[in-house]
C-alpha cells in the first residue's frame, strides 16, 4: 500500500505535458547545433571529420548527460517533497556563450593559426576551462551575485545577445526575405502576441516546422542522408586535444572566463526562477552539474558550454514533468552520435535558426531592463556597449584580412594594426578608434562600467573607487584591454583606472561638504 501511495506522489517518467517540453528543448537545441555547424563548416571550412566526427558528438554527450541528470534531480525532488507536479530544469547549449565562443574565440584562433585541428584543440581546452569556471560558480557564484549589481551583469549579457544574436538574426532573415519574413511573422505573433493555434499549438513550432516545409517546397533546402553514420568520439583523443590546446588558448582566457562567469550566473538566475515557480532545486548542485557536463562535453570534443535555460515557469505551467528532459537528452545524444545533424543542416533554412536566436536575444535585452529599477537603466545601457566592440573588431579585422593586413600586438598591449594601417582605417570613416582596447575582455569591461554607473547613481563613490582599483589590477595583469595575460604595470589602461580610483576617493571625501549630490536625482 505504501509503494502504491508513493507512486501516486512521484512525478511520472512521462506525461502529456512533456510533449511541449520536448518541442522546446529539442527544437531550440537543434537550432544551436545548426548555427555551430554553419559557422565551423560553412564559414571556417573545418573538415567534416572534426565537425561531425568530434565537435557535434562531444556536444551531444554533454547534453545527454545534462538531460538525464536533471530528470533524475526532478525525480529525487518529487520523492523528497512527496508531490507529482515537479518539472525538470530545462538545459542545453548556452546560446549567448555559443556566439561568443564561435566569434570571440574560435574564429580569431582559426585565422591566427590557419590550422583547423589545432584550433579545435584550443577550442576544446577553452570549453573545458569554461566548464571548470562554471563548476567554481557553485562556490563563488552567491558572493558575486550579492556584490555585483544586477544591472551590470544583465546589461553585459544583453549587449552580447543584441550585437551577436539579434543583429545576425535580422540580417539572416532579410538575406532571404521570401523565406525569412513569413517565418518571422508567424513566430512573432506567438512569441510577443501570445496567440495559439488550435489544440494550443505554439506559432513558434508552426514557424519552425512549417518554415522547413516551405523552404523545401521552394527548393531552398534538400534532403541528404549521406552524412548519417556512427560518430562515437574517443575520449582518449579528446584528452590529448585538451592538453595540446591549453597553451594555445591561454591568451583567450580573457574572453573564456567572463563568458563562463556569465554562464554560472545565468544558471543561478534560472534555478532561482524555478524555485520561485515552486520547484526547490539546489542552486549550487545545479552549477556543479553544469560545469561537469561542460567538461565531459569537452573531453569528448565539444566546444560549447552547457547551461540551465530560461523557461522553467512556462514549462511548469504547461504541465511538463521530467520525461521531456530525459528523452531530449537521449534524442540529442543519439542525433549527434549517429550524424543526424548533417541531414538537418541540409534541410533547415538559415531563417529558421535566425528567428530562434533573434527571439532569445530580444528577450535577453527586455529582461535586462525589466529586472532592474528604472534608475539603473543607464547602467544597463552602458554595460551593453563593450560587446559591440567585440563584434566590430571581428568584422573589421575579417574584412582587412582579405586585403592582406594582419593584426599584431601593439605597444599598449592590445591586438590591432600598426599606426599606418590604423590611420588608413580611420581615414576611410570606419569606427575603429578604441575598438581593439575595448574588445579585449569586453564582458568584464561591461561589468565594470555597469557597476561603476550603479554605484554613482546610488551615491556610493567609495565603492566606485574600489571598482576602479579592481579595473587597474585586471588591466595590469592583462585580463582586460590586452591581447594576452601578463604583468603590465605601465599599461595605459591600468594607469587610467588608477587615476579614476584616486579621483573617486577624493570626491568621496567631499561628499558631506564641497561635493554634495541630491538624494533624489532624475538624470532623464
C-alpha positions as CSV (number, residue, x, y, z in Angstrom):
1,X,0.0,0.0,0.0
2,X,2.9,2.3,0.8
3,X,4.5,1.7,-2.5
4,X,1.2,2.5,-4.3
5,X,0.9,5.7,-2.4
6,X,4.5,6.6,-3.2
7,X,3.9,6.0,-6.9
8,X,0.9,8.4,-6.8
9,X,3.1,11.2,-5.3
10,X,6.1,10.6,-7.6
11,X,6.3,12.5,-10.8
12,X,5.8,10.1,-13.7
13,X,8.6,9.4,-16.1
14,X,6.4,10.8,-18.9
15,X,3.1,12.7,-19.1
16,X,1.3,14.6,-21.8
17,X,2.8,18.0,-20.8
18,X,6.2,16.6,-21.6
19,X,5.4,16.8,-25.3
20,X,5.6,20.6,-25.2
21,X,8.7,20.4,-23.2
22,X,10.3,18.1,-25.7
23,X,9.4,20.5,-28.5
24,X,11.0,23.4,-26.6
25,X,14.2,21.5,-25.6
26,X,14.9,19.7,-28.9
27,X,13.9,22.4,-31.3
28,X,16.0,25.1,-29.6
29,X,19.0,22.9,-29.2
30,X,18.8,21.8,-32.8
31,X,18.9,25.4,-33.9
32,X,22.0,26.0,-31.8
33,X,23.6,22.9,-33.3
34,X,22.9,24.2,-36.8
35,X,24.5,27.6,-36.0
36,X,27.6,25.8,-34.8
37,X,27.7,23.7,-37.9
38,X,27.1,26.7,-40.2
39,X,30.0,28.6,-38.6
40,X,32.5,25.7,-38.4
41,X,31.8,24.0,-41.7
42,X,30.3,26.9,-43.7
43,X,32.4,29.9,-42.7
44,X,35.6,28.4,-41.3
45,X,35.6,25.3,-43.7
46,X,36.6,22.9,-41.0
47,X,36.7,19.3,-42.3
48,X,33.7,17.0,-41.6
49,X,35.8,14.6,-39.5
50,X,36.3,17.4,-36.9
51,X,32.8,18.9,-37.0
52,X,30.6,15.8,-37.4
53,X,33.2,13.3,-36.0
54,X,34.1,15.2,-32.8
55,X,32.5,18.5,-32.1
56,X,28.9,17.6,-32.6
57,X,29.1,14.2,-30.9
58,X,31.0,15.8,-28.0
59,X,28.3,18.4,-27.6
60,X,25.7,15.7,-27.7
61,X,27.2,13.6,-25.0
62,X,27.4,16.7,-22.7
63,X,23.7,17.5,-23.4
64,X,22.7,13.9,-22.9
65,X,24.4,13.8,-19.5
66,X,22.7,17.1,-18.6
67,X,19.2,15.9,-19.7
68,X,19.5,12.6,-17.8
69,X,20.9,14.3,-14.6
70,X,18.2,17.0,-14.5
71,X,15.5,14.4,-15.0
72,X,16.9,12.4,-12.1
73,X,17.1,15.6,-10.0
74,X,13.4,16.2,-10.7
75,X,12.5,12.6,-9.7
76,X,14.6,12.9,-6.5
77,X,12.9,16.3,-5.6
78,X,9.5,14.7,-6.2
79,X,10.3,11.8,-3.8
80,X,11.7,14.2,-1.2
81,X,8.7,16.5,-1.2
82,X,6.0,13.9,-1.9
83,X,4.4,15.6,-4.9
84,X,4.0,14.7,-8.5
85,X,3.9,18.2,-10.0
86,X,7.7,18.6,-10.3
87,X,9.2,19.9,-13.6
88,X,12.8,19.2,-14.6
89,X,15.1,22.1,-15.2
90,X,15.4,22.9,-18.9
91,X,19.0,22.7,-20.1
92,X,21.0,22.8,-23.3
93,X,23.6,24.7,-25.3
94,X,24.2,28.2,-23.9
95,X,23.2,30.4,-26.8
96,X,25.0,33.7,-25.7
97,X,28.1,31.7,-24.8
98,X,27.9,29.9,-28.1
99,X,28.1,33.1,-30.1
100,X,31.0,34.5,-28.0
101,X,32.9,31.2,-28.3
102,X,32.3,31.0,-32.0
103,X,33.1,34.6,-32.9
104,X,35.2,35.8,-30.0
105,X,37.5,32.7,-29.5
106,X,37.3,30.1,-32.3
107,X,37.1,32.5,-35.3
108,X,40.1,34.6,-34.3
109,X,42.1,31.5,-33.3
110,X,41.3,29.9,-36.7
111,X,42.5,32.8,-38.7
112,X,45.6,33.2,-36.5
113,X,46.6,29.6,-36.5
114,X,45.4,28.6,-40.0
115,X,45.1,25.0,-38.8
116,X,41.6,23.6,-38.1
117,X,42.9,20.7,-36.0
118,X,45.0,23.0,-33.7
119,X,42.2,25.5,-33.5
120,X,39.8,22.7,-32.5
121,X,42.2,21.6,-29.7
122,X,42.3,25.2,-28.4
123,X,38.5,25.4,-28.5
124,X,38.2,22.1,-26.6
125,X,40.6,23.5,-23.9
126,X,38.5,26.7,-23.8
127,X,35.4,24.7,-23.3
128,X,36.9,22.6,-20.5
129,X,38.2,25.7,-18.7
130,X,34.8,27.3,-19.1
131,X,33.2,24.2,-17.5
132,X,35.7,24.4,-14.6
133,X,34.8,28.1,-14.1
134,X,31.1,27.1,-14.2
135,X,31.8,24.4,-11.5
136,X,33.6,27.0,-9.3
137,X,30.4,29.1,-9.7
138,X,28.9,26.8,-7.1
139,X,31.4,28.3,-4.6
140,X,31.9,31.9,-5.7
141,X,28.6,32.5,-7.5
142,X,26.5,33.5,-4.5
143,X,29.2,36.1,-3.4
144,X,29.3,37.6,-6.9
145,X,25.6,37.8,-7.2
146,X,25.3,39.6,-3.9
147,X,28.1,42.0,-4.5
148,X,27.8,42.8,-8.3
149,X,24.9,45.0,-9.4
150,X,22.3,43.1,-11.4
151,X,22.2,45.9,-14.0
152,X,25.9,45.4,-14.8
153,X,25.5,41.6,-15.2
154,X,22.3,41.6,-17.1
155,X,23.3,44.6,-19.2
156,X,26.5,42.9,-20.4
157,X,24.6,39.8,-21.3
158,X,22.0,41.9,-23.1
159,X,24.8,43.5,-25.1
160,X,26.1,40.1,-26.1
161,X,22.6,39.0,-27.1
162,X,21.9,42.2,-29.0
163,X,25.0,42.5,-31.0
164,X,25.8,38.9,-31.7
165,X,22.4,37.3,-31.9
166,X,19.7,39.9,-32.7
167,X,21.6,41.6,-35.5
168,X,22.7,38.4,-37.1
169,X,19.1,37.1,-36.8
170,X,17.7,40.1,-38.6
171,X,20.4,40.0,-41.3
172,X,19.8,36.3,-42.0
173,X,16.1,36.8,-42.2
174,X,16.4,39.6,-44.8
175,X,19.2,37.7,-46.5
176,X,16.4,35.5,-47.9
177,X,13.3,37.6,-47.3
178,X,10.8,35.3,-49.2
179,X,11.6,32.6,-46.6
180,X,12.6,34.7,-43.6
181,X,9.9,37.3,-43.3
182,X,6.8,35.0,-43.4
183,X,8.5,32.7,-40.8
184,X,9.3,35.7,-38.6
185,X,5.7,36.9,-38.7
186,X,4.3,33.6,-37.7
187,X,6.8,33.2,-34.9
188,X,6.3,36.7,-33.5
189,X,2.5,36.5,-33.2
190,X,3.1,33.7,-30.8
191,X,6.2,34.9,-29.0
192,X,5.1,38.5,-28.5
193,X,1.4,38.4,-29.1
194,X,0.6,35.2,-27.2
195,X,-1.6,33.8,-29.9
196,X,-2.1,30.0,-30.2
197,X,-3.2,27.7,-32.9
198,X,-6.0,25.1,-32.3
199,X,-5.1,22.5,-29.6
200,X,-2.7,25.1,-28.1
201,X,0.0,24.6,-30.8
202,X,2.5,27.4,-30.4
203,X,3.1,29.6,-33.5
204,X,6.9,29.2,-32.9
205,X,6.6,25.5,-33.5
206,X,4.5,26.1,-36.6
207,X,7.0,28.7,-37.9
208,X,9.9,26.2,-37.5
209,X,8.3,23.1,-38.8
210,X,6.2,25.0,-41.4
211,X,9.3,27.0,-42.4
212,X,11.3,23.9,-43.1
213,X,8.5,22.5,-45.3
214,X,8.0,25.9,-47.0
215,X,11.7,26.3,-47.8
216,X,11.9,22.7,-49.1
217,X,8.9,23.3,-51.4
218,X,10.7,26.4,-52.8
219,X,13.8,24.5,-53.4
220,X,15.9,26.3,-50.8
221,X,16.8,23.1,-48.9
222,X,17.5,19.5,-49.8
223,X,17.1,16.0,-48.2
224,X,20.5,14.4,-48.0
225,X,21.2,11.2,-45.9
226,X,24.8,10.8,-47.0
227,X,26.2,12.1,-43.7
228,X,24.3,9.7,-41.5
229,X,26.6,7.2,-39.8
230,X,28.2,6.3,-36.5
231,X,30.4,9.0,-34.9
232,X,31.5,8.0,-31.4
233,X,34.4,10.2,-30.3
234,X,37.3,8.7,-28.4
235,X,37.7,10.4,-25.0
236,X,41.4,9.4,-25.0
237,X,41.8,11.5,-28.2
238,X,39.8,14.3,-26.6
239,X,42.1,14.4,-23.6
240,X,45.1,14.6,-25.9
241,X,43.5,17.5,-27.8
242,X,42.7,19.1,-24.5
243,X,46.3,19.0,-23.4
244,X,47.5,20.3,-26.8
245,X,45.0,23.2,-26.7
246,X,45.8,24.6,-23.2
247,X,48.9,26.5,-24.3
248,X,47.2,27.9,-27.4
249,X,44.1,29.2,-25.7
250,X,45.8,30.9,-22.8
251,X,45.7,34.4,-24.5
252,X,41.9,34.0,-24.9
253,X,41.1,33.3,-21.2
254,X,40.1,37.0,-21.0
255,X,37.1,36.0,-23.2
256,X,36.5,32.5,-21.9
257,X,36.5,33.3,-18.2
258,X,34.0,36.2,-18.3
259,X,31.6,34.2,-20.6
260,X,31.8,31.3,-18.1
261,X,31.1,33.7,-15.2
262,X,28.0,34.8,-17.2
263,X,27.1,31.2,-17.6
264,X,27.0,30.3,-14.0
265,X,25.2,33.5,-13.1
266,X,22.6,32.6,-15.8
267,X,22.3,29.2,-14.2
268,X,21.8,30.8,-10.8
269,X,19.1,33.1,-12.1
270,X,17.2,30.4,-13.9
271,X,17.3,28.0,-11.0
272,X,16.1,30.7,-8.7
273,X,13.3,31.3,-11.2
274,X,12.5,27.6,-10.9
275,X,12.4,27.9,-7.1
276,X,10.0,30.8,-7.4
277,X,7.8,28.7,-9.6
278,X,7.6,26.1,-6.9
279,X,10.4,23.6,-7.6
280,X,13.1,24.0,-4.9
281,X,16.3,22.9,-6.7
282,X,19.7,23.4,-5.1
283,X,21.5,26.2,-6.9
284,X,24.9,25.0,-6.0
285,X,24.3,21.4,-7.1
286,X,23.0,22.7,-10.4
287,X,26.1,24.8,-11.1
288,X,28.3,21.8,-10.3
289,X,26.2,19.7,-12.7
290,X,26.5,22.4,-15.5
291,X,30.3,22.6,-15.1
292,X,30.7,18.8,-15.0
293,X,28.5,18.3,-18.2
294,X,30.5,21.0,-20.0
295,X,33.8,19.4,-19.0
296,X,32.5,16.0,-20.1
297,X,31.5,17.5,-23.5
298,X,35.0,19.0,-23.9
299,X,36.7,15.6,-23.1
300,X,34.7,14.1,-26.0
301,X,35.5,17.0,-28.4
302,X,32.7,19.6,-27.7
303,X,33.5,23.3,-27.8
304,X,30.3,25.0,-26.5
305,X,29.3,25.1,-22.8
306,X,26.0,23.8,-21.3
307,X,23.7,25.8,-19.1
308,X,20.3,25.8,-17.4
309,X,17.8,27.6,-19.6
310,X,15.1,30.2,-19.1
311,X,11.5,28.9,-19.3
312,X,11.0,26.7,-16.3
313,X,7.9,28.6,-15.2
314,X,6.4,28.3,-18.6
315,X,7.1,24.5,-18.8
316,X,5.6,24.0,-15.4
317,X,2.5,25.9,-16.4
318,X,2.1,23.8,-19.5
319,X,2.3,20.6,-17.4
320,X,5.8,19.4,-18.3
321,X,7.4,16.9,-15.9
322,X,10.7,15.2,-16.1
323,X,10.2,13.0,-19.1
324,X,10.9,15.8,-21.6
325,X,14.4,16.3,-20.1
326,X,15.3,12.6,-20.2
327,X,14.0,12.0,-23.7
328,X,15.5,15.2,-25.1
329,X,18.9,14.2,-23.7
330,X,18.7,10.8,-25.2
331,X,17.4,12.1,-28.6
332,X,20.1,14.8,-28.8
333,X,22.8,12.3,-27.8
334,X,21.7,9.8,-30.4
335,X,21.4,12.5,-33.1
336,X,25.0,13.6,-32.6
337,X,26.4,10.2,-32.4
338,X,24.6,8.9,-35.5
339,X,25.2,12.0,-37.6
340,X,21.6,13.2,-37.9
341,X,22.7,16.8,-37.7
342,X,24.3,16.6,-41.2
343,X,20.9,15.7,-42.5
344,X,19.2,18.5,-40.6
345,X,21.9,21.0,-41.7
346,X,20.8,20.5,-45.3
347,X,17.1,20.5,-44.5
348,X,16.7,23.5,-42.2
349,X,16.9,27.0,-43.8
350,X,19.0,29.7,-42.1
351,X,16.0,31.9,-41.5
352,X,14.5,29.3,-39.1
353,X,17.7,29.5,-37.0
354,X,17.7,33.3,-37.2
355,X,14.1,33.6,-35.8
356,X,15.0,31.5,-32.8
357,X,18.1,33.4,-31.7
358,X,16.5,36.7,-32.6
359,X,13.8,35.9,-30.2
360,X,16.2,34.8,-27.5
361,X,18.3,38.0,-27.9
362,X,15.2,40.3,-27.7
363,X,14.1,38.5,-24.5
364,X,17.5,39.0,-23.0
365,X,17.5,42.7,-23.7
366,X,14.0,43.1,-22.4
367,X,14.8,41.1,-19.3
368,X,17.8,43.3,-18.5
369,X,15.6,46.3,-18.2
370,X,12.6,44.6,-16.7
371,X,14.5,43.1,-13.8
372,X,16.1,46.4,-12.8
373,X,14.8,49.6,-11.3
374,X,14.3,52.4,-13.7
375,X,17.1,54.5,-12.2
376,X,19.6,51.7,-13.1
377,X,18.6,51.7,-16.8
378,X,21.7,53.9,-17.6
379,X,23.9,51.2,-16.1
380,X,22.2,48.6,-18.3
381,X,22.7,50.7,-21.4
382,X,26.4,51.4,-20.6
383,X,27.1,47.7,-19.8
384,X,25.7,46.7,-23.2
385,X,28.3,48.7,-25.2
386,X,31.6,46.8,-24.8
387,X,30.4,43.7,-26.5
388,X,29.7,45.9,-29.6
389,X,33.5,46.4,-29.8
390,X,34.0,42.7,-29.9
391,X,31.6,42.4,-32.8
392,X,33.1,45.4,-34.7
393,X,36.7,44.1,-34.2
394,X,35.8,40.7,-35.7
395,X,34.0,42.3,-38.7
396,X,36.7,44.9,-39.4
397,X,39.7,42.5,-39.0
398,X,38.0,39.9,-41.0
399,X,37.5,42.3,-43.9
400,X,41.0,43.8,-43.6
401,X,42.4,40.2,-43.5
402,X,41.0,39.7,-47.1
403,X,43.2,42.6,-48.1
404,X,46.2,41.0,-46.6
405,X,46.5,43.0,-43.4
406,X,47.1,41.0,-40.2
407,X,46.8,42.2,-36.7
408,X,49.7,42.5,-34.2
409,X,50.3,43.1,-30.5
410,X,50.7,46.9,-30.2
411,X,52.7,48.9,-27.6
412,X,49.7,49.3,-25.4
413,X,49.2,45.6,-25.2
414,X,46.1,45.4,-27.5
415,X,45.9,43.4,-30.6
416,X,45.3,45.7,-33.6
417,X,47.1,47.3,-36.6
418,X,50.2,49.5,-36.8
419,X,49.8,53.2,-36.9
420,X,49.8,53.3,-40.7
421,X,47.1,50.8,-41.2
422,X,45.1,52.2,-38.3
423,X,45.2,55.6,-39.9
424,X,44.0,54.1,-43.2
425,X,41.1,52.6,-41.5
426,X,40.2,55.8,-39.7
427,X,40.6,57.9,-42.9
428,X,38.1,55.5,-44.6
429,X,35.5,56.6,-42.0
430,X,35.5,53.2,-40.1
431,X,34.7,53.3,-36.4
432,X,38.0,51.9,-35.1
433,X,39.5,54.3,-32.6
434,X,39.4,52.5,-29.2
435,X,37.8,49.3,-30.6
436,X,40.8,47.0,-30.0
437,X,41.2,48.2,-26.5
438,X,37.5,47.6,-25.5
439,X,37.3,44.3,-27.5
440,X,39.8,42.6,-25.2
441,X,37.9,41.5,-22.1
442,X,34.7,43.1,-23.3
443,X,32.5,41.2,-20.9
444,X,34.5,42.2,-17.8
445,X,34.7,45.8,-19.1
446,X,30.9,45.8,-19.4
447,X,30.5,44.6,-15.9
448,X,33.0,47.2,-14.6
449,X,31.3,50.1,-16.4
450,X,27.8,49.0,-15.4
451,X,28.9,48.5,-11.7
452,X,30.6,52.0,-11.6
453,X,27.4,53.5,-13.1
454,X,25.1,51.8,-10.5
455,X,27.4,53.0,-7.6
456,X,27.4,56.5,-8.9
457,X,23.6,56.5,-9.1
458,X,23.4,55.2,-5.6
459,X,25.8,57.9,-4.3
460,X,28.5,55.3,-3.3
461,X,31.7,56.9,-4.6
462,X,33.9,54.9,-2.2
463,X,32.7,51.7,-4.0
464,X,33.3,53.4,-7.3
465,X,36.9,53.9,-6.3
466,X,37.2,50.2,-5.3
467,X,35.8,49.1,-8.6
468,X,38.3,51.4,-10.5
469,X,41.1,49.8,-8.4
470,X,39.8,46.4,-9.5
471,X,39.9,47.6,-13.1
472,X,43.5,48.7,-12.7
473,X,44.5,45.3,-11.3
474,X,42.7,43.5,-14.1
475,X,44.3,45.7,-16.7
476,X,47.7,45.3,-15.2
477,X,47.6,41.5,-15.5
478,X,46.0,41.6,-18.9
479,X,42.5,40.3,-18.1
480,X,41.1,43.4,-19.9
481,X,42.3,45.7,-22.6
482,X,45.1,43.3,-23.5
483,X,45.8,40.7,-26.2
484,X,47.3,38.3,-23.6
485,X,47.7,37.7,-19.9
486,X,50.9,39.0,-18.4
487,X,52.2,41.7,-15.9
488,X,52.0,45.1,-17.5
489,X,52.3,47.8,-14.7
490,X,52.9,50.5,-17.4
491,X,49.6,49.7,-19.2
492,X,47.9,53.0,-20.1
493,X,44.6,51.3,-19.2
494,X,45.8,50.3,-15.8
495,X,47.1,53.8,-15.2
496,X,43.8,55.3,-16.3
497,X,41.8,53.2,-13.9
498,X,44.2,54.1,-11.1
499,X,43.7,57.8,-11.8
500,X,40.0,57.3,-11.8
501,X,40.2,55.5,-8.5
502,X,42.1,58.3,-6.9
503,X,39.5,60.8,-8.2
504,X,36.6,58.8,-6.9
505,X,38.2,58.6,-3.4
506,X,38.9,62.4,-3.4
507,X,35.3,63.1,-4.4
508,X,34.1,60.7,-1.8
509,X,35.9,62.7,1.0
510,X,33.9,65.8,0.0
511,X,30.5,64.2,0.0
512,X,29.4,66.0,3.1
513,X,30.9,69.4,2.4
514,X,32.1,70.6,-1.0
515,X,30.8,67.8,-3.3
516,X,27.2,67.0,-2.4
517,X,24.7,65.1,-4.5
518,X,21.0,65.2,-4.1
519,X,19.3,62.2,-2.6
520,X,16.8,62.1,-5.4
521,X,18.0,62.9,-8.9
522,X,16.4,62.0,-12.2
523,X,19.0,62.0,-14.9
524,X,16.5,61.5,-17.7
